[in-house]
Amino acid sequence: MVVSLVTPAIEGMLLLVPYRAMLDVPYELVEHGSWLLYEHRLARNTRWRKLDCFQQALLTLVHLRKNETFSQLGAGFGISQATAWRYVDETRDVLVSWAPGLHEALTGLGEGDHVIVDGTLIPTDRIHADEPYYSQKHRKHGMNVQVITRPDDTPLWFSRPTPGRTHDLTAARAHGIIQACLTRQILVLADRAYQGAGATVRTPYYRHREHPPHYQQFNRDHARLRAPGERAFAQLKAWRLLRRARRSTRRISMIVQAVHTLLTCNYPG
């Protein structure tokens, strides 16, 4: 792939110089994205484009993975900034349309299975006046995202983001996670933020030091079994656009769903 380097200003203008670089995603993932775009173009009977499906998919993955600006993307792929914006938006919408729903993600799971549920904050550039997006827990603005993870740290489902001040238990109930797992009798392991959820949710003991020693051992075992949830969030935030989102809250929601598709898709190889 070719990306761009910003050079010092010359006569009041910034120059973008393309250079070769590597993108740390599987080749098959780019191919998978290109096939989704190919089907989309066929359905819309789209005419000739400046970039083919593979290049457009690669363009979008570079944007999501490396958080490069549209001017940098345009210089690297030989297109205008506006075209880069349009191509990324189109690919993102295609990926969002393939994001699995909650009930679809839980298909095949039932009594005897267990999952890990956890929440994280996607930091955003917001002013302090935007109170709903300010998380007192993290002392920053952001969006709350819930994840359901398999015991082998495979993410099954990411929720749509809610304002950062939303409590994890409130978010889990609003998204229907608690009820969906109860209906299927799936055991849920969660941290103390989900205490009081009831149903099939199991959380650590509170003030375990005041209880017998086996309570402390239970909490240690519980924490070890919940670790895959943290690794799922590490996979999500490996896409640098979500480490410090400079987008509207609506766009952040769509970006999370697009990355959700990339993380949960089954591509050959």
C-alpha positions as CSV (number, residue, x, y, z in Angstrom):
1,M,0.0,0.0,0.0
2,V,1.0,3.6,-0.4
3,V,0.4,6.3,2.3
4,S,1.5,9.9,2.6
5,L,3.9,11.9,4.6
6,V,3.3,15.6,5.5
7,T,6.2,17.8,4.7
8,P,6.9,21.3,6.0
9,A,5.0,24.2,4.5
10,I,6.3,25.7,1.3
11,E,4.8,29.1,0.3
12,G,2.0,28.6,2.7
13,M,1.0,25.1,1.5
14,L,1.5,21.6,2.9
15,L,2.9,19.0,0.6
16,L,1.9,15.3,0.9
17,V,4.6,12.9,-0.3
18,P,3.4,9.3,-0.9
19,Y,5.6,6.4,0.5
20,R,5.2,2.7,0.9
21,A,4.0,1.2,4.2
22,M,2.5,-2.0,5.6
23,L,-1.0,-2.5,7.0
24,D,-1.2,-5.0,9.9
25,V,-4.4,-6.8,8.9
26,P,-4.8,-10.1,7.1
27,Y,-4.8,-10.0,3.3
28,E,-8.0,-12.1,3.4
29,L,-9.8,-9.4,5.4
30,V,-9.2,-6.9,2.6
31,E,-10.3,-9.4,0.1
32,H,-13.5,-10.1,2.1
33,G,-14.2,-6.4,2.2
34,S,-13.7,-6.1,-1.5
35,W,-16.2,-8.9,-2.2
36,L,-18.8,-7.1,-0.1
37,L,-18.2,-3.9,-2.1
38,Y,-18.4,-5.9,-5.4
39,E,-21.8,-7.2,-4.4
40,H,-22.9,-3.7,-3.4
41,R,-21.7,-2.3,-6.8
42,L,-23.5,-5.0,-8.7
43,A,-26.7,-4.4,-6.8
44,R,-26.5,-0.7,-7.6
45,N,-25.2,-1.2,-11.1
46,T,-22.4,1.2,-10.3
47,R,-20.4,2.6,-13.2
48,W,-16.6,2.8,-13.4
49,R,-14.7,4.0,-10.3
50,K,-11.3,5.5,-9.8
51,L,-10.4,2.7,-7.4
52,D,-11.4,-0.9,-7.8
53,C,-13.2,-2.8,-5.0
54,F,-9.9,-4.1,-3.5
55,Q,-8.3,-0.6,-3.4
56,Q,-11.5,0.9,-2.0
57,A,-11.6,-1.7,0.8
58,L,-7.9,-1.1,1.5
59,L,-8.5,2.6,1.6
60,T,-11.2,2.2,4.3
61,L,-9.1,-0.3,6.4
62,V,-6.2,2.2,6.3
63,H,-8.5,4.9,7.6
64,L,-10.0,2.7,10.4
65,R,-6.7,1.0,11.4
66,K,-4.3,4.0,11.2
67,N,-6.7,6.9,11.7
68,E,-5.2,8.8,8.7
69,T,-6.9,12.0,7.5
70,F,-8.7,12.1,4.2
71,S,-6.1,14.3,2.7
72,Q,-3.4,11.8,3.6
73,L,-5.6,9.0,2.2
74,G,-6.2,10.9,-1.0
75,A,-2.5,11.5,-1.6
76,G,-1.6,7.9,-0.9
77,F,-4.2,6.4,-3.3
78,G,-4.1,9.1,-6.0
79,I,-7.6,10.5,-5.5
80,S,-9.0,13.8,-4.1
81,Q,-9.8,14.3,-0.5
82,A,-13.6,14.5,-1.3
83,T,-13.4,11.2,-3.2
84,A,-11.5,9.5,-0.3
85,W,-14.3,10.7,2.1
86,R,-17.0,9.4,-0.2
87,Y,-15.4,6.0,-0.7
88,V,-14.8,5.5,3.0
89,D,-18.4,6.5,3.9
90,E,-19.7,4.0,1.2
91,T,-17.5,1.2,2.5
92,R,-18.4,1.9,6.1
93,D,-22.2,1.8,5.2
94,V,-21.7,-1.6,3.5
95,L,-19.8,-3.0,6.5
96,V,-22.5,-1.7,8.9
97,S,-25.2,-3.5,6.9
98,W,-23.4,-6.8,7.6
99,A,-23.0,-6.3,11.4
100,P,-24.7,-9.1,13.2
101,G,-27.5,-8.4,15.6
102,L,-27.6,-9.5,19.2
103,H,-29.9,-12.5,18.7
104,E,-27.9,-13.5,15.6
105,A,-24.7,-13.3,17.5
106,L,-26.0,-15.6,20.3
107,T,-27.3,-18.3,17.8
108,G,-26.0,-21.7,18.7
109,L,-25.5,-20.8,22.4
110,G,-27.7,-22.1,25.2
111,E,-27.8,-23.8,28.5
112,G,-24.3,-25.0,29.6
113,D,-22.6,-22.2,27.7
114,H,-21.1,-19.0,29.2
115,V,-20.1,-15.6,27.8
116,I,-18.3,-12.6,29.2
117,V,-20.1,-9.2,29.2
118,D,-18.1,-6.0,29.8
119,G,-18.2,-2.3,28.9
120,T,-15.6,0.2,27.8
121,L,-15.4,3.9,26.9
122,I,-14.5,5.1,23.4
123,P,-12.9,8.6,24.1
124,T,-14.2,11.5,22.0
125,D,-13.3,15.1,21.5
126,R,-16.2,16.8,23.4
127,I,-16.5,19.9,25.4
128,H,-17.4,19.8,29.1
129,A,-20.8,21.2,28.4
130,D,-21.8,17.9,26.7
131,E,-22.7,16.4,30.1
132,P,-24.3,13.1,28.8
133,Y,-21.0,12.1,27.2
134,Y,-18.9,12.8,30.2
135,S,-17.9,9.7,32.2
136,Q,-17.2,10.4,35.9
137,K,-15.6,7.0,36.2
138,H,-13.0,7.7,33.4
139,R,-12.9,11.5,33.9
140,K,-13.3,12.1,30.2
141,H,-15.9,12.4,27.4
142,G,-16.8,9.3,25.4
143,M,-19.2,6.7,24.3
144,N,-20.1,3.5,26.3
145,V,-19.8,0.3,24.3
146,Q,-20.8,-3.2,25.6
147,V,-19.3,-6.4,24.3
148,I,-20.2,-10.1,24.5
149,T,-17.2,-12.4,24.3
150,R,-16.7,-16.1,24.0
151,P,-14.4,-17.8,26.6
152,D,-11.7,-18.1,23.9
153,D,-11.7,-14.2,23.6
154,T,-13.6,-14.2,20.3
155,P,-15.9,-11.1,20.3
156,L,-19.5,-12.1,19.5
157,W,-21.2,-8.8,19.5
158,F,-20.5,-5.1,20.1
159,S,-23.4,-2.8,21.1
160,R,-24.2,0.5,19.5
161,P,-22.5,3.2,21.7
162,T,-24.5,5.1,24.3
163,P,-23.5,8.4,26.0
164,G,-20.4,8.0,28.2
165,R,-22.1,8.6,31.5
166,T,-24.4,5.6,31.0
167,H,-23.8,2.9,33.7
168,D,-22.7,-0.5,32.3
169,L,-25.7,-2.3,33.9
170,T,-28.1,0.3,32.5
171,A,-26.6,-0.1,29.0
172,A,-26.7,-3.9,29.2
173,R,-30.4,-3.8,30.1
174,A,-31.2,-1.2,27.4
175,H,-29.5,-3.3,24.7
176,G,-31.4,-6.4,25.8
177,I,-28.3,-8.4,26.8
178,I,-29.6,-9.5,30.2
179,Q,-32.9,-10.7,28.8
180,A,-31.5,-12.4,25.7
181,C,-29.0,-14.4,27.8
182,L,-31.7,-15.3,30.3
183,T,-34.0,-16.5,27.6
184,R,-31.3,-18.9,26.3
185,Q,-30.1,-19.8,29.8
186,I,-26.6,-18.6,29.0
187,L,-24.4,-18.0,32.0
188,V,-22.9,-14.4,32.0
189,L,-19.7,-13.5,33.8
190,A,-19.4,-9.7,34.5
191,D,-17.6,-7.3,36.8
192,R,-19.0,-5.5,39.8
193,A,-20.6,-2.8,37.6
194,Y,-23.3,-5.4,36.8
195,Q,-24.2,-6.2,40.4
196,G,-27.9,-6.4,40.8
197,A,-28.5,-7.7,37.3
198,G,-29.9,-11.0,38.5
199,A,-31.0,-13.5,35.9
200,T,-28.0,-15.6,34.8
201,V,-25.4,-12.9,35.5
202,R,-22.6,-13.7,38.0
203,T,-20.5,-11.0,39.4
204,P,-17.6,-11.0,42.0
205,Y,-18.4,-10.8,45.7
206,Y,-18.4,-7.3,47.1
207,R,-16.1,-6.6,50.1
208,H,-14.8,-10.2,49.8
209,R,-12.2,-9.5,52.5
210,E,-15.0,-9.6,55.1
211,H,-16.0,-13.1,54.0
212,P,-14.4,-16.5,54.3
213,P,-11.2,-17.2,52.3
214,H,-13.0,-19.2,49.6
215,Y,-14.8,-16.0,48.6
216,Q,-11.5,-14.5,47.7
217,Q,-10.6,-17.6,45.6
218,F,-13.9,-17.3,43.8
219,N,-13.2,-13.7,42.9
220,R,-9.7,-14.6,41.6
221,D,-11.2,-17.4,39.5
222,H,-13.9,-15.1,38.3
223,A,-11.4,-12.5,37.2
224,R,-9.4,-15.0,35.3
225,L,-12.5,-16.2,33.4
226,R,-13.5,-12.6,32.6
227,A,-10.1,-11.7,31.1
228,P,-11.2,-12.5,27.5
229,G,-13.6,-9.5,27.7
230,E,-10.6,-7.2,28.1
231,R,-8.8,-8.8,25.2
232,A,-11.9,-8.2,23.0
233,F,-11.7,-4.5,23.7
234,A,-8.0,-4.6,22.9
235,Q,-9.0,-5.9,19.5
236,L,-11.6,-3.2,19.1
237,K,-9.2,-0.4,20.0
238,A,-6.4,-1.8,17.8
239,W,-8.4,0.2,15.1
240,R,-6.8,3.5,16.0
241,L,-9.8,5.6,14.9
242,L,-11.5,4.4,18.1
243,R,-8.7,5.4,20.4
244,R,-9.5,9.0,20.1
245,A,-12.6,9.5,17.9
246,R,-12.8,12.9,16.1
247,R,-16.3,12.3,14.7
248,S,-19.9,13.1,15.6
249,T,-21.6,10.6,18.0
250,R,-23.7,9.2,15.1
251,R,-20.6,8.5,13.0
252,I,-18.8,6.9,16.0
253,S,-21.8,4.5,16.3
254,M,-21.5,3.5,12.6
255,I,-17.7,3.1,12.9
256,V,-18.1,0.7,15.8
257,Q,-20.6,-1.4,13.8
258,A,-18.2,-1.4,10.8
259,V,-15.3,-2.6,12.9
260,H,-17.7,-5.1,14.5
261,T,-18.3,-6.6,11.1
262,L,-14.5,-6.8,10.5
263,L,-13.9,-8.5,13.8
264,T,-16.7,-11.0,13.6
265,C,-16.7,-11.9,9.9
266,N,-15.7,-15.4,8.8
267,Y,-13.5,-15.2,5.7
268,P,-11.7,-18.1,4.0
269,G,-8.3,-18.8,5.6
